[in-house]
Amino acid sequence: MERVLIIEDDELIAELERDYLEANGYETDLAFDGITGEQKAKTEKYDAVLLDVMLPGKTGFDVCRELRRSLRLPIIMVTAKKEDIDKIRGLGLGADDYLVKPFSPTELVARVKSHIYIHHLLSANEEEEPQETEITYRNLTILPKSRRVYLDKKEVVLVNKEFELLLFLAENPNLVFSKDTLFDRVWGMDSLGDAATVTVHINRLRDKLGKNESKNQFIETVWGAGYRFRID
């Protein structure tokens, strides 16, 4: 049975989320503060984490940042604030998705189900197709089928959209794409969010791939036009 960790300080909301998920066949575990939730996520096996933003002990943003350093499982952030900056900040720290309170229980279950399904599908493909053609540029290696990235022979952990964005740019080197085009190609025209999400993911990729000198930077900003994966 698939397990979901719910990190939520409001016990009524946590129990509501638990009841709907368990009614749909998921096993759940609860944590009511950020420190306990982070420890559970690191030491036990889960298929997804439902993470509230405002938590005692350690905020959801901090927990998300820490978990993403070592875990590849889906992280869905839950926030009571509707401002776009909170949504974008959550995604920028490595979250796969977000929900704004109050949300439909049906939507909650659908989001969790979708992200777990995609994660399991990608993991299965990695096991079935271990050999593949690499994309290598200087000290960066991208494995498209297994969805892994290595920098100086050390693996860089990327979440789904980070990897897809990097792969799309690397497969189209030296071509400039606007933020709107990248959002359409990577997220899809029907996805939630807007082109500002592209900037957040570009910045996160640069942090993870290292801030090299401008002439050696993997992803280059072309002012007024967009971004490109530069090959000299």
C-alpha positions as CSV (number, residue, x, y, z in Angstrom):
1,M,0.0,0.0,0.0
2,E,1.3,3.5,-0.9
3,R,2.2,5.7,2.1
4,V,1.7,9.5,2.4
5,L,3.3,11.6,5.1
6,I,1.1,14.5,6.1
7,I,3.0,17.3,7.9
8,E,0.3,19.7,9.2
9,D,0.1,21.5,12.5
10,D,-3.7,21.9,12.4
11,E,-4.9,18.5,13.7
12,L,-8.4,18.9,12.2
13,I,-7.0,19.6,8.7
14,A,-4.5,16.8,9.1
15,E,-7.2,14.3,10.1
16,L,-9.4,15.4,7.2
17,E,-6.5,14.9,4.7
18,R,-5.8,11.5,6.3
19,D,-9.5,10.4,6.2
20,Y,-9.8,11.2,2.5
21,L,-6.5,9.7,1.5
22,E,-7.2,6.5,3.5
23,A,-10.7,6.3,2.0
24,N,-8.9,6.2,-1.4
25,G,-6.6,3.4,-0.4
26,Y,-3.5,5.2,0.9
27,E,-1.8,4.5,4.2
28,T,-0.9,7.8,6.0
29,D,1.3,9.0,8.8
30,L,1.0,12.3,10.6
31,A,3.5,14.9,11.9
32,F,2.4,18.1,13.6
33,D,5.6,20.2,13.4
34,G,8.4,20.7,10.8
35,I,11.2,19.0,12.8
36,T,9.3,15.8,13.4
37,G,8.0,15.7,9.9
38,E,11.5,16.1,8.4
39,Q,12.8,13.4,10.6
40,K,10.0,11.0,9.6
41,A,10.5,11.7,5.9
42,K,14.2,11.0,6.1
43,T,14.0,7.8,8.3
44,E,10.9,6.1,7.0
45,K,9.7,5.1,3.5
46,Y,6.9,7.2,1.9
47,D,5.5,7.6,-1.6
48,A,4.7,11.3,-1.2
49,V,4.8,14.1,1.3
50,L,1.9,16.6,1.9
51,L,3.7,19.6,3.5
52,D,2.0,22.6,5.1
53,V,3.9,25.9,4.7
54,M,3.3,27.4,8.2
55,L,4.7,24.9,10.8
56,P,6.0,25.2,14.3
57,G,9.7,24.3,14.8
58,K,10.6,24.5,11.2
59,T,8.7,26.1,8.3
60,G,7.5,24.0,5.4
61,F,9.9,25.9,3.1
62,D,12.9,24.9,5.2
63,V,11.7,21.3,5.4
64,C,11.1,21.1,1.6
65,R,14.6,22.5,1.0
66,E,16.2,20.0,3.3
67,L,14.2,17.0,2.0
68,R,15.0,17.8,-1.6
69,R,18.7,17.5,-1.0
70,S,18.4,13.7,-0.7
71,L,14.9,12.6,-1.6
72,R,13.2,12.3,-5.0
73,L,9.7,11.5,-3.8
74,P,6.8,13.9,-4.7
75,I,6.4,16.9,-2.3
76,I,3.1,18.8,-2.4
77,M,3.0,22.0,-0.4
78,V,-0.2,23.3,1.2
79,T,-0.6,27.0,1.9
80,A,-3.3,29.3,3.3
81,K,-1.9,32.3,1.4
82,K,-3.0,32.9,-2.1
83,E,-0.2,35.3,-3.2
84,D,1.7,34.0,-6.2
85,I,5.1,34.6,-4.4
86,D,4.3,31.9,-1.9
87,K,3.4,29.4,-4.6
88,I,6.5,30.2,-6.6
89,R,8.7,30.2,-3.6
90,G,7.4,26.7,-2.7
91,L,8.1,25.4,-6.2
92,G,11.5,27.1,-6.2
93,L,12.6,25.1,-3.2
94,G,11.9,21.8,-5.0
95,A,8.2,21.1,-4.4
96,D,6.4,19.3,-7.2
97,D,3.0,21.0,-6.7
98,Y,1.0,23.1,-4.3
99,L,-2.5,23.4,-3.0
100,V,-4.2,26.6,-1.6
101,K,-6.5,26.3,1.4
102,P,-9.4,25.8,1.3
103,F,-9.1,23.0,-1.3
104,S,-11.4,20.3,-2.5
105,P,-10.7,16.9,-0.9
106,T,-11.2,15.4,-4.4
107,E,-8.5,17.6,-5.8
108,L,-6.2,16.7,-3.0
109,V,-6.6,13.0,-3.7
110,A,-6.2,13.6,-7.5
111,R,-3.0,15.5,-7.1
112,V,-1.4,12.9,-4.7
113,K,-2.5,10.1,-7.0
114,S,-1.1,11.8,-10.1
115,H,2.3,12.6,-8.6
116,I,2.8,9.1,-7.1
117,Y,1.8,7.5,-10.4
118,I,4.3,9.6,-12.4
119,H,7.1,9.0,-9.8
120,H,6.5,5.2,-9.9
121,L,6.4,5.2,-13.7
122,L,9.7,7.1,-14.0
123,S,11.3,4.8,-11.4
124,A,10.2,1.7,-13.3
125,N,11.6,3.1,-16.5
126,E,14.9,3.7,-14.9
127,E,15.1,0.0,-13.8
128,E,14.0,-1.4,-17.1
129,E,16.3,0.7,-19.3
130,P,19.6,1.1,-17.6
131,Q,21.6,1.7,-20.7
132,E,21.1,4.8,-22.7
133,T,22.7,7.5,-24.8
134,E,24.3,10.3,-22.7
135,I,24.3,14.0,-23.3
136,T,27.6,15.3,-22.1
137,Y,28.9,18.9,-22.1
138,R,32.1,19.7,-20.3
139,N,31.7,18.3,-16.7
140,L,27.9,17.9,-17.0
141,T,26.3,14.5,-18.0
142,I,22.5,14.1,-18.6
143,L,20.9,10.6,-18.8
144,P,17.6,11.2,-20.5
145,K,15.9,7.8,-20.0
146,S,17.0,7.2,-16.4
147,R,16.4,11.0,-15.7
148,R,19.7,11.5,-13.9
149,V,22.2,14.3,-14.0
150,Y,25.8,14.2,-13.0
151,L,28.2,17.2,-12.4
152,D,31.8,16.3,-12.0
153,K,30.7,12.6,-11.7
154,K,28.5,13.4,-8.7
155,E,24.8,13.1,-9.0
156,V,22.7,16.2,-8.9
157,V,19.2,15.6,-7.5
158,L,16.5,17.3,-9.7
159,V,12.8,17.2,-9.4
160,N,10.6,16.4,-12.4
161,K,10.2,19.9,-14.0
162,E,13.8,20.9,-13.3
163,F,15.0,17.8,-15.2
164,E,12.6,18.3,-18.1
165,L,13.6,22.0,-18.4
166,L,17.3,21.2,-18.4
167,L,16.9,18.3,-20.9
168,F,14.8,20.4,-23.3
169,L,17.4,23.1,-23.3
170,A,20.3,20.7,-23.6
171,E,18.7,18.9,-26.5
172,N,18.4,22.2,-28.3
173,P,21.8,23.8,-27.7
174,N,22.4,27.4,-28.7
175,L,18.8,28.0,-29.5
176,V,17.1,30.9,-27.6
177,F,13.7,30.2,-26.1
178,S,11.4,32.8,-24.4
179,K,9.9,32.1,-21.0
180,D,6.5,31.6,-22.5
181,T,7.8,29.1,-25.0
182,L,9.6,27.1,-22.3
183,F,6.5,27.1,-20.1
184,D,4.4,25.8,-22.9
185,R,7.0,23.1,-23.9
186,V,7.8,21.9,-20.5
187,W,4.7,22.5,-18.3
188,G,2.1,22.4,-21.1
189,M,-0.4,25.1,-22.1
190,D,-3.1,23.7,-19.6
191,S,-0.8,23.7,-16.6
192,L,-1.3,25.8,-13.5
193,G,1.0,28.7,-13.1
194,D,2.7,31.1,-15.5
195,A,6.0,31.9,-17.2
196,A,7.4,33.3,-13.9
197,T,7.7,29.7,-12.8
198,V,10.4,29.3,-15.6
199,T,12.6,31.9,-14.0
200,V,12.4,30.2,-10.6
201,H,13.3,26.8,-12.1
202,I,16.2,28.4,-14.1
203,N,17.6,30.0,-11.0
204,R,17.3,26.7,-9.1
205,L,19.1,24.8,-11.9
206,R,21.9,27.3,-11.8
207,D,22.3,26.9,-8.1
208,K,22.4,23.1,-8.4
209,L,24.7,23.1,-11.4
210,G,27.1,25.7,-9.9
211,K,27.4,29.3,-10.6
212,N,30.2,29.2,-13.1
213,E,31.9,32.1,-14.8
214,S,29.6,33.8,-17.3
215,K,31.5,32.4,-20.3
216,N,31.2,28.9,-18.9
217,Q,27.6,29.0,-17.6
218,F,25.5,26.2,-18.8
219,I,22.2,28.1,-19.1
220,E,22.7,31.6,-20.5
221,T,20.3,34.5,-20.2
222,V,19.8,36.3,-23.5
223,W,18.4,39.7,-22.3
224,G,15.1,40.6,-23.8
225,A,14.8,37.2,-25.5
226,G,15.0,34.3,-23.0
227,Y,17.4,31.5,-22.2
228,R,19.6,29.0,-24.1
229,F,21.9,26.1,-23.3
230,R,25.1,27.4,-24.6
231,I,27.7,25.3,-26.4
232,D,30.8,27.3,-27.5
